[in-house]
């Protein structure tokens, strides 16, 4: 009886761990206008896709100087979508030079 109970526990543990392993986040490309949302002192950078959807950007302090220079421009962001595309963890950001793409 104990061995069956331990077997069921082991299977349940493996299933729950395999779910976490399948949530492999990969960096993707996002495009839009870089904007600032919120009120001081709680502002954050965001990406406006031009279709009424604004996605907040999670950045580190070192990246904020670069983002301030690009504010209002059409940019290309490489990052990981978090929370069902409500936030993007930014890995890099570049000015989107070819607006015809």
C-alpha positions in Angstrom: 0.0 0.0 0.0 2.8 2.4 0.9 4.6 1.7 -2.5 1.4 2.7 -4.4 1.0 5.8 -2.4 4.7 6.8 -3.0 4.3 6.0 -6.7 1.2 8.3 -7.0 3.1 11.1 -5.1 6.1 10.7 -7.4 3.9 10.8 -10.6 2.1 13.9 -9.3 5.5 15.6 -8.5 6.9 14.8 -12.0 3.7 16.1 -13.7 3.9 19.4 -11.8 7.6 19.8 -12.5 7.2 19.0 -16.2 4.7 21.9 -16.5 7.3 24.4 -15.3 9.9 23.0 -17.7 7.5 23.5 -20.6 7.1 27.2 -19.8 10.3 27.9 -21.7 10.3 31.6 -22.5 12.2 32.7 -25.6 13.0 36.2 -26.7 10.8 37.6 -29.4 10.6 40.8 -31.4 8.1 43.4 -30.7 7.6 46.7 -32.6 5.9 49.9 -31.6 6.2 53.5 -30.4 8.1 53.9 -27.1 6.0 55.8 -24.6 6.0 56.6 -20.9 2.9 55.6 -18.9 1.9 56.4 -15.3 2.3 59.3 -13.0 5.5 60.4 -11.3 7.2 58.9 -9.4 5.6 55.6 -10.6 6.2 55.9 -14.4 7.4 53.1 -16.6 8.2 52.7 -20.3 5.7 51.0 -22.6 5.3 50.0 -26.2 2.3 51.3 -28.1 1.5 49.0 -31.0 -0.7 51.7 -32.7 -3.8 49.5 -32.5 -4.8 50.6 -29.0 -2.7 48.1 -27.1 0.0 49.3 -24.7 2.4 46.8 -23.2 4.6 47.8 -20.3 8.4 47.2 -20.5 10.3 45.7 -17.6 13.9 47.2 -17.8 16.9 47.6 -15.7 18.2 51.0 -14.5 21.1 50.9 -16.9 18.8 50.8 -19.9 16.7 53.8 -18.8 19.1 56.4 -20.3 18.9 54.7 -23.7 15.1 54.5 -23.5 14.8 58.2 -22.6 16.6 59.0 -25.8 14.3 56.8 -27.9 11.1 58.0 -26.3 8.4 58.8 -28.9 10.2 56.9 -31.7 9.2 53.7 -33.5 11.4 51.0 -31.9 12.1 47.3 -32.2 12.2 45.5 -28.8 13.7 42.1 -28.2 12.5 40.5 -25.0 10.4 37.9 -23.2 6.6 38.2 -23.0 5.5 37.9 -19.3 2.0 37.6 -17.8 0.3 36.6 -21.0 1.8 39.5 -23.0 0.9 42.2 -20.5 4.6 43.0 -19.8 7.8 42.5 -21.8 11.1 41.8 -20.1 13.4 43.8 -22.3 16.7 42.3 -23.4 17.6 44.9 -26.0 16.0 47.8 -27.9 16.8 49.5 -31.2 15.5 52.3 -33.2 13.3 50.8 -36.0 14.9 52.4 -39.1 12.8 51.0 -41.9 9.2 52.0 -41.2 8.1 50.2 -44.4 8.8 46.8 -42.9 
